[in-house]
């Protein structure tokens, strides 16, 4: 994940889940060990599009939805895909067999967090680090057929103990999936967060 995406995720997560709309560039730079110029550059597109308003070293989110769509259109999930395979199990069975330490994404994240699924889904997406990936490969070895297990590389700044992605991350990941039911999940999630 690009540094600007890490910054956008932090801003959106705080805005959506904690209702915090005011930020300082220096605070974000310190938290992630990024330079101030990296944070400043990450704010260029959202600023130009009117999603945030910058005043000196401070800024505020003025349009959460617009910032979500900016990130969604910039996101490239395919470059983060590190493993995929076919498993002859349902999505719920696959989710139940995932090792500790993974973070559920997309449909599974929504389903687990909100205890519902707006549509039937047959694919499971997760974020995993090196140790979790080894265990996933043991539990779901390479197999031919319709792929339904997808593993993305967990970034260094992802919440360590979270079993599901933050709503902003879930939204952006869903936006980038081509399954017909992704739209159903997106609409329901949008209703909950915007």
C-alpha positions as CSV (number, residue, x, y, z in Angstrom):
1,X,0.0,0.0,0.0
2,X,1.3,3.4,-0.9
3,X,2.1,5.9,1.9
4,X,-0.7,8.2,0.8
5,X,-3.2,5.4,1.1
6,X,-2.0,4.7,4.7
7,X,-2.6,8.4,5.5
8,X,-6.0,8.4,3.8
9,X,-7.0,5.2,5.7
10,X,-6.0,6.8,9.0
11,X,-8.0,10.0,8.2
12,X,-11.1,8.2,7.0
13,X,-11.0,5.7,9.9
14,X,-10.9,8.4,12.5
15,X,-13.6,10.5,10.6
16,X,-16.0,7.6,10.2
17,X,-15.5,5.6,13.4
18,X,-14.4,8.3,15.9
19,X,-16.1,11.4,14.3
20,X,-12.7,13.2,14.3
21,X,-12.5,15.6,11.4
22,X,-9.6,17.9,12.5
23,X,-6.0,16.8,12.0
24,X,-2.4,18.1,12.0
25,X,0.1,17.1,9.4
26,X,2.9,16.8,12.0
27,X,0.8,14.3,14.1
28,X,0.3,12.0,11.2
29,X,3.9,12.3,10.2
30,X,5.0,11.4,13.7
31,X,2.6,8.5,14.0
32,X,3.9,6.7,10.9
33,X,7.4,8.0,10.8
34,X,6.8,9.8,7.5
35,X,8.2,13.1,6.5
36,X,6.0,16.2,6.6
37,X,6.4,16.5,2.8
38,X,4.9,12.9,2.4
39,X,1.9,13.9,4.4
40,X,1.6,17.2,2.5
41,X,1.8,15.4,-0.8
42,X,-0.9,12.8,0.3
43,X,-3.2,15.7,0.9
44,X,-2.8,17.3,-2.6
45,X,-5.5,15.2,-4.4
46,X,-8.1,15.4,-1.6
47,X,-7.5,19.1,-1.3
48,X,-7.8,19.7,-5.0
49,X,-11.0,17.7,-5.1
50,X,-12.5,19.5,-2.1
51,X,-12.6,16.5,0.3
52,X,-10.3,18.3,2.8
53,X,-9.5,21.8,3.7
54,X,-5.9,22.7,4.6
55,X,-5.1,25.7,6.8
56,X,-1.3,25.8,7.5
57,X,-0.2,22.6,9.1
58,X,-3.8,21.7,10.1
59,X,-6.5,20.3,8.0
60,X,-10.1,19.1,8.3
61,X,-12.2,16.6,6.4
62,X,-15.1,18.3,4.8
63,X,-16.4,15.5,2.6
64,X,-15.9,11.9,3.9
65,X,-17.7,10.4,0.9
66,X,-15.5,12.2,-1.6
67,X,-12.4,11.1,0.2
68,X,-13.6,7.5,0.2
69,X,-14.1,7.6,-3.6
70,X,-10.7,9.3,-4.2
71,X,-9.0,6.4,-2.3
72,X,-11.3,3.8,-4.0
73,X,-10.3,5.0,-7.5
74,X,-6.6,5.1,-6.6
75,X,-6.5,1.7,-5.0
76,X,-4.9,-1.2,-6.8
77,X,-5.8,-4.4,-5.0
78,X,-4.2,-6.7,-7.5
79,X,-0.7,-5.5,-6.7
80,X,-1.2,-6.6,-3.1
81,X,-2.5,-10.1,-3.9
82,X,0.0,-12.6,-2.6
83,X,-1.9,-15.9,-2.8
84,X,-5.1,-17.3,-4.3
85,X,-6.5,-20.7,-4.6
86,X,-9.7,-22.8,-4.9
87,X,-11.2,-24.5,-1.9
88,X,-14.1,-26.8,-2.1
89,X,-15.9,-25.2,0.9
90,X,-18.4,-22.5,1.4
91,X,-17.3,-19.0,2.3
92,X,-18.4,-19.5,5.9
93,X,-16.4,-22.7,6.2
94,X,-13.4,-21.0,4.7
95,X,-13.7,-18.1,7.2
96,X,-13.9,-20.6,10.1
97,X,-10.7,-22.3,9.0
98,X,-8.6,-19.1,8.8
99,X,-5.7,-18.9,11.2
100,X,-5.4,-16.4,14.0
101,X,-3.7,-13.2,13.1
102,X,-5.4,-12.7,9.7
103,X,-7.7,-9.7,9.1
104,X,-10.9,-10.4,7.2
105,X,-11.6,-8.1,4.3
106,X,-14.4,-7.2,1.9
107,X,-17.4,-9.5,2.2
108,X,-16.1,-11.3,5.2
109,X,-15.3,-8.1,7.0
110,X,-18.8,-6.8,6.5
111,X,-20.4,-10.0,7.4
112,X,-18.4,-10.5,10.6
113,X,-18.7,-6.9,11.8
114,X,-22.4,-6.4,11.1
115,X,-23.6,-10.1,11.5
116,X,-25.4,-10.0,8.1
117,X,-24.7,-10.3,4.5
118,X,-26.6,-8.2,1.9
119,X,-26.1,-11.0,-0.6
120,X,-24.8,-14.5,-0.8
121,X,-21.0,-14.5,-1.4
122,X,-18.7,-17.3,-2.3
123,X,-15.2,-15.7,-2.1
124,X,-13.2,-14.9,1.0
125,X,-10.6,-12.1,1.1
126,X,-8.1,-11.6,3.9
127,X,-5.0,-9.7,4.8
128,X,-2.1,-11.7,6.2
129,X,1.5,-11.4,7.2
130,X,4.2,-14.0,6.5
131,X,3.4,-16.4,9.3
132,X,-0.3,-16.4,8.6
133,X,0.3,-16.9,4.9
134,X,2.3,-20.1,5.6
135,X,-0.6,-21.4,7.7
136,X,-3.2,-20.4,5.0
137,X,-1.2,-22.3,2.4
138,X,-1.2,-25.4,4.7
139,X,-5.0,-25.2,5.2
140,X,-5.8,-24.2,1.6
141,X,-3.1,-25.6,-0.7
142,X,-2.9,-24.7,-4.4
143,X,-5.8,-26.4,-6.2
144,X,-7.4,-26.1,-9.6
145,X,-10.9,-24.8,-10.0
146,X,-12.8,-21.5,-9.3
147,X,-10.6,-19.5,-7.0
148,X,-12.4,-18.4,-3.8
149,X,-9.6,-17.8,-1.3
150,X,-7.7,-14.5,-1.8
151,X,-4.9,-13.3,0.4
152,X,-3.5,-9.7,0.4
153,X,-0.3,-8.6,2.0
154,X,-1.0,-7.0,5.4
155,X,0.9,-3.7,5.6
156,X,3.1,-2.7,8.5
157,X,0.6,-0.2,9.8
158,X,-2.5,-2.3,9.8
159,X,-4.2,-2.6,13.1
160,X,-2.4,-5.6,14.7
161,X,-5.3,-7.1,16.7
162,X,-8.2,-6.3,14.4
163,X,-10.1,-9.3,13.0
164,X,-11.8,-7.1,10.3
165,X,-10.7,-4.2,8.3
166,X,-11.9,-0.7,9.2
167,X,-15.1,0.3,7.4
168,X,-13.1,2.7,5.2
169,X,-10.8,-0.1,4.1
170,X,-13.7,-2.4,3.6
171,X,-15.5,0.1,1.4
172,X,-12.4,0.8,-0.7
173,X,-11.7,-2.9,-1.2
174,X,-15.3,-3.7,-2.1
175,X,-15.2,-0.9,-4.6
176,X,-12.3,-2.6,-6.4
177,X,-14.0,-6.1,-6.7
178,X,-15.8,-7.1,-9.8
179,X,-18.2,-9.7,-8.3
180,X,-21.9,-8.8,-8.9
181,X,-22.6,-8.8,-5.2
182,X,-19.9,-6.3,-4.4
183,X,-22.4,-3.5,-5.2
184,X,-24.9,-4.9,-2.8
185,X,-22.3,-4.9,0.0
186,X,-21.1,-1.4,-1.0
187,X,-24.6,0.1,-0.8
188,X,-25.3,-1.4,2.6
189,X,-22.0,-0.3,4.0
190,X,-22.3,3.2,2.5
191,X,-25.6,3.5,4.4
192,X,-23.9,2.6,7.6
193,X,-20.9,4.9,7.3
194,X,-21.9,8.0,5.4
